[in-house]
């Protein structure tokens, strides 16, 4: 990967446009060797004037309070899950979902179709925020070169290792990376 890559280089313009007046500031954030080649959800929250708190939450992964502009994330969950929760809650903020939004695995907490729809949209936003297609491809190309693999004939074990290593570099779970690779047709469109 080059020494400096800006967020505007890895996101589609229509995704950055979702941030409104903050799209330029977020687009000008950079991925670098010093900062790591992963999306800085804390810096994005700061730009959006949203406070992120880590607390003990018994049943949920996190929540977003739109009135007070506070994201609370469960401090006992793994870093990759906390990062996805923050990205998910940022999705609620950016998409303008009112009230308190929860990130939970307890589906009965989502009483109506609108709230369920908001959860789906926030998950989609989080995946796109943390794992944009261009960043996945750049990271995988770098890893393929490091491993001295032939990108035109990767076997299943190499693909699995590539997904695992990419997830680690982007600080996301392998499950999330698998979904993103599938949803972005990474190994279908002839990219590899």
N, C-alpha and C positions, 0 to 999 in steps of 0.2 A: 504494500500500500504506500502511496506517496506520503511524505512527512506530514502534510496538512490537507485535510479534506473538510470542507464546510458542510453544514447540514443542508444548505441549499443545493449542494452537489449530489446528495443522496436521496432527497425527497422529490416527489413529483410536485410541480408548482401548485396544483389544486389541493394537495394535502397541506402545504404551508399556508395557503389562503385561509384555511379553517381557523388559523390563529389571529385573523383580522389584523388590527393595528400592530400586533406583536410578531407578525410573520417575518418581517425583515430582521428583527433582533434574534429570533430563533434561527432563521436561515443563516445568520452570520456566526452562530456558534460553530466551534470546530472540533473535529475528531483529530487527535494527534497522539504521538507516542507518549507525551507527558500526561495527557488527560485520559488516555485509553481509547480504544476503538469501539466504544459503546455509547449509546445515547444517555446523556446526563439529564435524568428526569428531575433531579433537584434544581438544576440550573433553569430548566424550562419552567418549573413551578415558581421559582424566584422571579423570572421575567413576567409571568402572569400574575404576580403579586398574590400567590397562594402559599399559605404556610403548610408545611408538612411536619406532622408530629408522629413519633413512634410511641405507641402505648400498648399495654396489655389489653387485648380485646378477646373476650372469651369465645365467641362463636363465629366471628367474621374476620375477613382478611383486611377490611378497611372500609372507610366511608368518606364521602365528600359532603360538606356542609356548604351549600351555595351562598347562604346569607353571610356567613362569617369568613368564607373563602379559606376553609381549613380542610386539609386531607389528613385523616388519621389512619395509620397503617399498623398492623399487628407486628410488634417488635419481635415476636417469637417465631415468626415464619422465616424461611430461608431468604437470603438476599435476592435471588432471582424472582421469587414470588412477591416480595415486597416491591421490587421494581415494577413488576407487571401490575400490581395493585395501584401503585402511584400513577402509572401510565393510564390505567383504566379510569381512575378518578379524575385525572386530567382530561380524559375524554368527556366525562360528564360536564366538567367546567367549560371546555371549549365548545361543546355541542349545546350548551345552554340549558341543561337539565335542571329544573328547579328543586328546591328542598334538600333533604338529606338522602343521598344515594348510597346504598350499601354494596359491597362486594362480598358475596357470601356463596357458599355451596348449598345453603338451605333454601331451595327453590320456593318453599311455601312462604317465605318472606316477601316474595314478589306477588302481590295480591291482584294486580290488574295487567292487562295486555300492554298498556303504555309503559309501565315500569319494566316489564320483561323486554319490551322493544328497546328501551333505553339501555338496558344491560347488554343486549346484543350489539348495539351501536358502540357502546363504550369498550367492549372487548375487541371489536374490529379496529377501533381507533388505537387502542393500546398495542395491538399486534403491528399495525402499520407504523406507529411511532417508534417502537423498540426494534423492529425488524423490517425496515424498508427494503424492498427488493434489490435496489442498487447496492446497499450496504452488504446484504447477504452475498450477492455475486462478487463484490470486491473482496470480501473476506475469504470466500471459498477459493477464488482465484489465487489469492496470496498463499493459502494453505496448500493448494495443489502444487504450486511452484516450490514451496518449502519441502514438500514430500517427494518432489520429483516424479509425480504421477502423470500419466497421460490423460488429459482431460476428456479426450474423445472415447476412452474405453475404461471408465471407472467400474469396478465390480461392486457388488452389494456391500461387502465389508468396508470398502473404501468410502462408499456413499454414507454408510452409517457412521464411520469415524469422522468424516467431513462434517456431517450434521452435528455430532457431539462437540467437535472442536470449535465449530462456528458458534454454537450455543454458549460455550464457555467464554469465547472472546467477546460476544455481545452481552454477556451476563444475563442470559435468559435460560429457561429450562429447556431440556431436550424435547419435551412434549410440545412446548410452544414453537420451538424451531421446526419440528416435524410438521406441524400444522402450517406454518408460514411457507416452508419449502413446497408443500403440497398446494396451498392456496395460490402461490406465486408461480406455479408450474416450472419450478427451477430445473427439474430433470426431465421435463416433457417437451419444452420448446426448443430443444436442440442446444441449450446453453452448455450442456456437457455431453 
